[in-house]
């Protein structure tokens, strides 16, 4: 009977809240994931007939949005074993987080979705991005900016910080978009208070998520999401993006500041 009840509650949860990343407006993290889904659809042409490397892919939740027209998709994370599923190939990262040499200079597009805040060594991170890049490789990078989202979430990085690292590996930012501002960040933080149990174990690192709270507070969360979205449009605090997207392209095999310096000398 207990298992039956759990199953029914889980089914009700999926019906009301949606299945990640296609969450409904009454989901606590709708205010983030809806924009990420929108970005993948908006830049659909970026992925067509391309070799995609998803660096820090997890279970590759956004793969289904772009899988139809891509050439190959390599999902990189700390998997136990390589796994091939149609166009998606899961490849384990090395123990230090570096990328296996088999993928050197292979990427047409690199996805780094909500990953950089969990990376302890950003020099290694961008070095690895460079390792799998060619001239013309595109980078699709998203990251939260305001609040902490998960257990491995350690850093807050600005678009200016990311741009500095990208310039050093020959990448130039070609597009930049935000997913809401201060009010969206406040809304997500408040929503998390409603659905996450107020416990945190620093020794073992554990957030407790309440499915029941998610269902019970769904109407309130929906109202919060709508209000925050409207307020961000009325009063956009551009310096406080709740979440943002960077599209960049590798245009050189040397740092961009070296190119500018050499150009100035020639002139």
The 8 nearest C-alpha neighbors of each residue, nearest first, counted from 0:
[[1, 3, 2, 4, 5, 6, 7, 8],
 [0, 2, 4, 3, 5, 6, 7, 8],
 [1, 3, 5, 4, 0, 6, 7, 8],
 [4, 2, 0, 6, 1, 5, 7, 8],
 [5, 3, 7, 1, 6, 2, 8, 0],
 [6, 4, 2, 8, 3, 7, 9, 1],
 [5, 7, 9, 3, 4, 8, 2, 10],
 [8, 6, 10, 4, 9, 5, 11, 3],
 [9, 7, 11, 5, 10, 6, 12, 4],
 [8, 10, 12, 6, 7, 11, 5, 13],
 [9, 11, 7, 13, 12, 8, 6, 14],
 [12, 10, 8, 14, 9, 13, 7, 15],
 [11, 13, 9, 15, 10, 14, 16, 8],
 [14, 12, 17, 10, 16, 11, 15, 18],
 [13, 15, 11, 12, 17, 16, 10, 18],
 [16, 14, 12, 13, 17, 11, 23, 214],
 [17, 15, 26, 23, 13, 12, 22, 14],
 [18, 16, 22, 13, 23, 14, 15, 21],
 [17, 19, 21, 13, 22, 20, 16, 14],
 [20, 18, 21, 22, 17, 60, 32, 16],
 [19, 21, 22, 32, 18, 60, 61, 36],
 [22, 20, 19, 18, 17, 23, 33, 32],
 [23, 21, 17, 19, 20, 29, 18, 16],
 [22, 24, 16, 25, 17, 26, 29, 21],
 [23, 25, 221, 26, 29, 22, 224, 30],
 [26, 24, 221, 217, 220, 23, 16, 218],
 [27, 25, 16, 29, 24, 23, 28, 22],
 [26, 28, 190, 29, 220, 191, 187, 25],
 [29, 27, 30, 31, 26, 187, 32, 22],
 [30, 28, 26, 32, 31, 33, 22, 24],
 [29, 31, 28, 33, 32, 224, 183, 187],
 [32, 30, 29, 28, 33, 34, 35, 178],
 [31, 33, 35, 29, 34, 20, 36, 30],
 [32, 34, 36, 35, 29, 31, 30, 37],
 [35, 33, 37, 32, 36, 31, 178, 38],
 [34, 36, 32, 38, 37, 33, 39, 31],
 [37, 35, 33, 39, 34, 38, 32, 40],
 [36, 38, 34, 40, 35, 39, 41, 33],
 [39, 37, 41, 35, 40, 36, 34, 42],
 [40, 38, 36, 42, 37, 41, 43, 35],
 [39, 41, 43, 37, 38, 42, 36, 64],
 [42, 40, 38, 39, 43, 37, 44, 36],
 [43, 41, 45, 39, 44, 40, 38, 46],
 [42, 44, 40, 45, 41, 46, 39, 65],
 [45, 43, 47, 46, 42, 41, 40, 48],
 [44, 46, 42, 43, 47, 108, 49, 137],
 [45, 47, 44, 49, 43, 69, 48, 108],
 [48, 46, 69, 68, 44, 49, 45, 43],
 [49, 47, 69, 70, 68, 46, 50, 71],
 [50, 48, 70, 69, 47, 46, 107, 51],
 [49, 51, 71, 107, 70, 106, 72, 108],
 [50, 52, 72, 108, 109, 106, 49, 71],
 [53, 51, 73, 109, 106, 72, 54, 74],
 [52, 54, 110, 74, 56, 109, 75, 73],
 [55, 53, 75, 111, 56, 52, 110, 74],
 [56, 54, 76, 75, 57, 114, 53, 111],
 [57, 55, 59, 53, 74, 54, 75, 76],
 [56, 58, 59, 55, 76, 75, 74, 60],
 [57, 59, 60, 56, 74, 76, 61, 62],
 [60, 58, 56, 57, 62, 61, 74, 53],
 [59, 61, 62, 58, 20, 63, 19, 57],
 [62, 60, 63, 59, 64, 20, 36, 65],
 [61, 63, 64, 59, 60, 65, 66, 87],
 [62, 64, 66, 61, 65, 60, 67, 59],
 [65, 63, 62, 61, 66, 39, 40, 67],
 [64, 66, 63, 67, 62, 68, 43, 69],
 [67, 65, 63, 69, 62, 68, 64, 86],
 [68, 66, 65, 69, 63, 64, 47, 70],
 [67, 69, 47, 66, 48, 65, 70, 46],
 [70, 68, 48, 47, 49, 66, 46, 71],
 [69, 71, 48, 49, 50, 68, 72, 86],
 [72, 70, 50, 86, 69, 51, 87, 73],
 [71, 73, 51, 87, 86, 52, 50, 88],
 [74, 72, 52, 88, 89, 87, 53, 51],
 [73, 75, 89, 53, 56, 88, 90, 52],
 [76, 74, 54, 90, 55, 56, 91, 53],
 [77, 75, 55, 92, 91, 78, 56, 57],
 [76, 78, 91, 92, 79, 75, 93, 94],
 [79, 77, 91, 76, 80, 90, 81, 92],
 [78, 80, 91, 77, 81, 90, 82, 76],
 [79, 81, 78, 82, 91, 90, 89, 77],
 [82, 80, 90, 89, 91, 83, 79, 88],
 [81, 83, 89, 88, 80, 84, 90, 87],
 [82, 84, 88, 87, 89, 85, 81, 86],
 [85, 83, 87, 88, 86, 82, 89, 72],
 [84, 86, 87, 83, 88, 71, 72, 66],
 [87, 85, 71, 72, 84, 88, 70, 66],
 [88, 86, 72, 84, 85, 73, 83, 89],
 [87, 89, 83, 73, 82, 84, 74, 72],
 [90, 88, 74, 82, 81, 73, 75, 83],
 [89, 91, 81, 75, 74, 88, 92, 82],
 [92, 90, 78, 77, 76, 75, 81, 80],
 [93, 91, 76, 77, 98, 96, 75, 97],
 [94, 92, 97, 96, 95, 98, 99, 91],
 [93, 95, 96, 92, 97, 77, 91, 98],
 [96, 94, 93, 97, 92, 98, 123, 120],
 [97, 95, 93, 94, 92, 98, 77, 76],
 [96, 98, 93, 95, 92, 127, 99, 94],
 [97, 99, 92, 93, 100, 127, 96, 102],
 [100, 98, 101, 102, 92, 93, 97, 103],
 [101, 99, 103, 102, 98, 131, 130, 97],
 [100, 102, 99, 103, 98, 105, 104, 131],
 [103, 101, 100, 105, 131, 99, 104, 98],
 [102, 104, 131, 100, 105, 130, 101, 132],
 [105, 103, 131, 132, 133, 130, 106, 102],
 [104, 106, 102, 103, 131, 132, 107, 133],
 [107, 105, 108, 50, 132, 131, 51, 52],
 [106, 108, 136, 50, 49, 51, 137, 105],
 [109, 107, 137, 51, 106, 136, 138, 50],
 [110, 108, 138, 52, 53, 51, 139, 137],
 [111, 109, 53, 139, 112, 140, 54, 138],
 [112, 110, 140, 54, 114, 53, 139, 141],
 [111, 113, 141, 114, 140, 110, 142, 56],
 [114, 112, 142, 141, 115, 111, 143, 116],
 [115, 113, 112, 116, 117, 111, 55, 118],
 [114, 116, 118, 117, 113, 142, 111, 121],
 [117, 115, 154, 152, 114, 118, 153, 155],
 [116, 118, 152, 151, 115, 153, 114, 119],
 [119, 117, 115, 116, 120, 121, 114, 124],
 [118, 120, 121, 117, 153, 116, 154, 115],
 [121, 119, 123, 122, 118, 124, 125, 96],
 [120, 122, 124, 123, 125, 119, 118, 115],
 [121, 123, 124, 120, 125, 126, 164, 127],
 [124, 122, 126, 121, 120, 125, 127, 97],
 [123, 125, 121, 127, 122, 126, 120, 128],
 [126, 124, 128, 127, 122, 123, 129, 121],
 [125, 127, 123, 129, 124, 128, 122, 130],
 [128, 126, 130, 129, 124, 125, 123, 97],
 [129, 127, 125, 130, 126, 131, 124, 132],
 [128, 130, 132, 126, 127, 131, 125, 168],
 [131, 129, 127, 128, 132, 103, 104, 126],
 [130, 132, 104, 103, 105, 129, 128, 106],
 [133, 131, 104, 129, 130, 106, 136, 128],
 [134, 132, 136, 104, 135, 249, 131, 106],
 [135, 133, 249, 250, 136, 251, 132, 252],
 [134, 136, 249, 133, 248, 250, 137, 107],
 [135, 137, 107, 133, 249, 108, 134, 132],
 [138, 136, 248, 108, 247, 109, 135, 107],
 [137, 139, 109, 247, 246, 108, 110, 140],
 [138, 140, 110, 246, 109, 245, 111, 137],
 [141, 139, 111, 245, 112, 244, 110, 138],
 [142, 140, 244, 112, 113, 243, 245, 111],
 [141, 143, 113, 242, 243, 144, 112, 115],
 [144, 142, 242, 241, 145, 243, 113, 141],
 [143, 145, 241, 242, 155, 240, 142, 146],
 [144, 146, 241, 184, 143, 147, 240, 239],
 [147, 145, 148, 144, 184, 188, 143, 241],
 [148, 146, 152, 149, 145, 153, 143, 144],
 [147, 149, 146, 152, 150, 143, 151, 188],
 [150, 148, 152, 151, 147, 206, 153, 117],
 [149, 151, 152, 204, 205, 148, 206, 153],
 [152, 150, 117, 149, 153, 116, 118, 148],
 [151, 153, 117, 149, 116, 150, 147, 154],
 [154, 152, 117, 116, 151, 155, 118, 119],
 [155, 153, 116, 152, 156, 117, 115, 118],
 [154, 156, 144, 116, 157, 153, 145, 143],
 [157, 155, 160, 154, 144, 158, 161, 116],
 [156, 158, 160, 159, 161, 155, 144, 162],
 [159, 157, 161, 160, 162, 156, 245, 243],
 [160, 158, 162, 157, 161, 163, 156, 164],
 [161, 159, 157, 163, 162, 158, 156, 164],
 [160, 162, 158, 164, 163, 159, 165, 157],
 [161, 163, 165, 159, 160, 164, 158, 166],
 [164, 162, 166, 160, 161, 165, 159, 167],
 [165, 163, 167, 161, 162, 166, 160, 168],
 [164, 166, 170, 162, 167, 168, 163, 161],
 [167, 165, 169, 170, 255, 163, 168, 164],
 [166, 168, 254, 164, 165, 169, 255, 163],
 [169, 167, 254, 165, 166, 170, 129, 253],
 [168, 170, 251, 254, 166, 255, 253, 249],
 [171, 169, 249, 165, 166, 248, 168, 250],
 [170, 172, 247, 248, 166, 173, 249, 169],
 [173, 171, 247, 246, 174, 248, 170, 245],
 [172, 174, 247, 246, 171, 248, 175, 245],
 [175, 173, 246, 172, 245, 247, 176, 244],
 [174, 176, 245, 244, 246, 177, 173, 243],
 [177, 175, 244, 243, 245, 174, 178, 242],
 [176, 178, 243, 242, 240, 179, 244, 175],
 [179, 177, 242, 243, 34, 241, 240, 180],
 [180, 178, 241, 183, 177, 240, 231, 242],
 [179, 181, 240, 241, 239, 183, 182, 236],
 [180, 182, 184, 183, 239, 241, 185, 236],
 [181, 183, 185, 227, 184, 180, 231, 186],
 [184, 182, 186, 227, 179, 185, 180, 181],
 [183, 185, 241, 181, 187, 182, 186, 145],
 [184, 186, 182, 188, 183, 187, 189, 181],
 [187, 185, 183, 189, 184, 188, 190, 182],
 [186, 188, 190, 184, 189, 185, 191, 183],
 [189, 187, 185, 191, 186, 190, 184, 192],
 [188, 190, 192, 186, 191, 187, 185, 193],
 [191, 189, 187, 27, 193, 192, 188, 186],
 [190, 192, 188, 194, 193, 189, 195, 187],
 [193, 191, 189, 190, 195, 194, 188, 197],
 [192, 194, 190, 191, 195, 189, 212, 216],
 [193, 195, 191, 212, 213, 209, 192, 208],
 [196, 194, 208, 191, 192, 207, 209, 193],
 [197, 195, 207, 198, 208, 194, 209, 206],
 [196, 198, 195, 199, 192, 207, 206, 193],
 [197, 199, 196, 200, 206, 207, 205, 195],
 [200, 198, 205, 206, 201, 204, 197, 207],
 [199, 201, 204, 202, 205, 203, 198, 206],
 [202, 200, 204, 203, 199, 205, 150, 198],
 [201, 203, 200, 204, 205, 199, 150, 206],
 [202, 204, 201, 200, 205, 199, 150, 206],
 [205, 203, 201, 200, 202, 150, 199, 206],
 [204, 206, 200, 199, 203, 207, 150, 201],
 [205, 207, 199, 208, 198, 204, 195, 196],
 [208, 206, 196, 195, 205, 209, 198, 199],
 [207, 209, 195, 196, 194, 206, 210, 212],
 [208, 210, 212, 211, 194, 195, 213, 196],
 [211, 209, 213, 212, 208, 214, 12, 194],
 [210, 212, 214, 209, 213, 215, 8, 12],
 [213, 211, 215, 209, 194, 214, 210, 216],
 [214, 212, 210, 194, 211, 216, 215, 217],
 [213, 215, 217, 211, 212, 216, 12, 210],
 [216, 214, 212, 217, 213, 211, 218, 219],
 [215, 217, 219, 213, 214, 218, 212, 220],
 [216, 218, 25, 220, 214, 219, 215, 213],
 [219, 217, 221, 220, 216, 25, 222, 215],
 [220, 218, 222, 216, 221, 217, 223, 25],
 [221, 219, 223, 217, 25, 222, 218, 190],
 [220, 222, 25, 218, 224, 219, 223, 24],
 [221, 223, 219, 225, 220, 224, 226, 218],
 [222, 224, 220, 226, 221, 225, 227, 186],
 [225, 223, 221, 227, 222, 226, 220, 228],
 [224, 226, 222, 228, 223, 227, 221, 229],
 [227, 225, 223, 229, 228, 224, 222, 230],
 [226, 228, 182, 230, 183, 224, 229, 225],
 [229, 227, 225, 231, 226, 230, 224, 183],
 [228, 230, 232, 226, 227, 231, 225, 233],
 [231, 229, 233, 227, 232, 228, 234, 226],
 [232, 230, 235, 234, 228, 233, 229, 182],
 [231, 233, 229, 230, 234, 235, 228, 179],
 [232, 234, 230, 231, 235, 229, 228, 236],
 [233, 235, 231, 232, 230, 236, 229, 180],
 [236, 234, 231, 237, 232, 180, 233, 230],
 [237, 235, 238, 239, 180, 181, 234, 240],
 [236, 238, 239, 235, 240, 180, 177, 181],
 [239, 237, 236, 240, 180, 235, 181, 157],
 [238, 240, 180, 237, 236, 181, 241, 145],
 [241, 239, 180, 242, 177, 179, 238, 237],
 [240, 242, 180, 184, 179, 144, 145, 143],
 [243, 241, 143, 178, 240, 144, 142, 177],
 [242, 244, 177, 141, 178, 176, 142, 240],
 [243, 245, 141, 176, 175, 140, 177, 246],
 [244, 246, 175, 140, 174, 139, 141, 247],
 [245, 247, 174, 139, 138, 173, 172, 175],
 [248, 246, 172, 138, 173, 171, 137, 170],
 [249, 247, 137, 170, 171, 136, 135, 250],
 [248, 250, 170, 134, 135, 136, 169, 251],
 [251, 249, 134, 169, 170, 135, 248, 171],
 [252, 250, 169, 253, 249, 134, 170, 254],
 [253, 251, 169, 254, 168, 250, 134, 249],
 [252, 254, 251, 169, 255, 168, 257, 167],
 [255, 253, 167, 169, 168, 257, 256, 166],
 [254, 256, 258, 166, 257, 169, 167, 253],
 [255, 257, 259, 258, 254, 260, 166, 167],
 [258, 256, 260, 255, 254, 259, 261, 253],
 [257, 259, 255, 261, 256, 260, 262, 254],
 [258, 260, 262, 256, 257, 261, 263, 255],
 [259, 261, 257, 263, 262, 258, 256, 264],
 [262, 260, 264, 258, 263, 259, 257, 265],
 [261, 263, 259, 265, 264, 260, 258, 266],
 [262, 264, 266, 260, 261, 265, 259, 258],
 [265, 263, 261, 262, 266, 260, 259, 258],
 [264, 266, 262, 263, 261, 260, 259, 258],
 [265, 263, 264, 262, 261, 260, 259, 258]]
